[in-house]
Amino acid sequence: MKFVILLLLIGINDPNDIALINAYKADAEQSFLAKDFSQAISQYKFLMDSLNVNEDAIHLNLGHAYHQMGDTAQARTAYNQATLSSNADLKSIAYQQLGVISKSNKNLKESLAYLKASIKANPANSDAKYDFELVKKLMQENQDQEDKEDQEDKEDQEDKEDQEDKENQEDQEDQENKDQNQESDSENEEEKEQEGDEQEQDQKNDSSEEENQDESLSEDIADEKAEGDKSTQEKLAEMNISPEKAQMILEAMQNGEIQYIQQQKRKSTEKQDKGKPDW
């Protein structure tokens, strides 16, 4: 603590002591070259905060020390301060370092802008030009990769849509075939029903024809019988026989015919004696 107070007193009492400032500058540089970046940072900050040294080179070197320590946030602050320098070389380096940090953070677009500003500040900065071309190439490769991925995604989407269309087409064809089969089955059922109806109608027609034939035959028999009865009645009338008597005679004749027919049927069914002649 006494060391700090002593240094503060020295800074306050003799801020223009160039020898002291140069000594701290040399110590900070030695610490940086020895890769003791933490010590270098402390020494540079003492120069700025305690000895009120506000030099662009100190901001740039402080930025380098932070960057080596991996503290990119503090490094950005120091480099941004250095970009305000009127020294073109120093300004170009500060912009270049900001571009390098952005590249490390994979912000290639921002990196390219910083590197462009670095080259603009000092066109002779070959390192900045190299970094610029490298970042530009990386951006093109990334763009090509993105385009390739987009194309692959597009092709995958098209393949997916084609597959869906194919499946939909197959489903539609299956449904159409199913509908056709159902329609065919329905037509076959209708044809079977129609054939059944036609057969039933044919049977009805055949039955009706048989009935008509039976009725016609009955009518013919009735007509023949009526004609026979009429002829018999006429003959009886010619013989001066009364209608009542004629009716009785007719009935007797009919009964006789029936008995005759029945007798003939019994004879035809009786077994013939093998020992007797057929007559």
Secondary structure, DSSP 8 states (H G I E B T S, - for coil): -HHHHHHHHHHHH-TT-HHHHHHHHHHHHHHHHTT-HHHHHHHHHHHHHTS----HHHHHHHHHHHHHHT-HHHHHHHHHHHTT-S-HHHHHHHHHHHHHHHHHTT-HHHHHHHHHHHHHH-TT-HHHHHHHHHHHHHHHHHHHHHHHHHHHHHHHHHHHHHHHHHHHHHHHHHHHHHHHHHHHHHHHHHHHHHHHHHHHHHHHHHHHHHHHHHHHHHHHHHHHHHHHHHHHHHHHHHTT--HHHHHHHHHHHHHHHHHHHHHHHHHHHS---TTS---
